[in-house]
Amino acid sequence: MTDPVARSFAGKRLFVHEEQNLLFGYTSIDFGARDLKRFFPSLPLLFLKQVHSQRILSDGEWLAGSEADGLLLERPGAVAVIQTADCLPLFFWDKRRRRGGILHVGWRGLQQGIEERLVARLGKELGEFFFFLGPAIDGNCYEVGEELVALFAKKAYANRIFSQVRPGKYRLDIKSGLKQSLASAGIAAERIRDCKICTHCSTGLFPSYRRDGGTGRRIFNFLLLSDGGRTGA
């Protein structure tokens, strides 16, 4: 498994990993939804109304405007899309490149266990899957209030993802919590890869809600299963 690499499309940047029957990646700050449609001409883009939930839909369950925070593709021909601007995109696919998708993991999704819902949904095939953590805010840059410490108290990894910076304020490492949760589900370390990109630190490259406020800019995280033909533009 290798990280997505930078590509230029219509003078704009995106990062793409492509191999037989699989393409996934994420866009830069200057890449819009229209650009993504042009990058995948004639292919349906499956967007969600993301609501920080634990709900995951398959492509067969998806409808325009569906409220959920995860997409599971079970056939080739459609592009799963998750939007982020500090939250964590979790890409996943099986070794045969026949199933795959993306989760939107913010602190609410992690606290509710969206990755646990995915593990249950993949069932006995879980060991065949690979996981890739895309760009997201790093734990050193993500400051939260002590109320979140209480909300995560029942998680086995809770004392390993918070570090106090001053009274009432803590740093939260969502990436670490997600990786520890996947590992506790029995997923081998070599099947989990982290791009190690912090959106907050990547000024001019990726949008960050914590850094920039409500600009409306988003990273478009995408994954496509193909049938062996050319993927993308």
ABEGO torsion letter per residue (X at the ends): XBBBBBBBBGGBBBBBBBBBGBBBEBBBAABBAAAAAAABBGBBBBBBBBAGBABBBBAAABBBGBBBABBBBABBGBBBBBBBAGBBBBBBBBAAGABBEBBBBBAAAAAAGAAAAAAAAAEAAAAABBBBBBBBBBAAABBBBAAAAAAAAABAAAAAABBBABBGBBBBBAAAAAAAAAAAAGBBAAABBBAGBBAAABBGABBBAAAAEBAGBBBBBBBBBBAGBBBEX
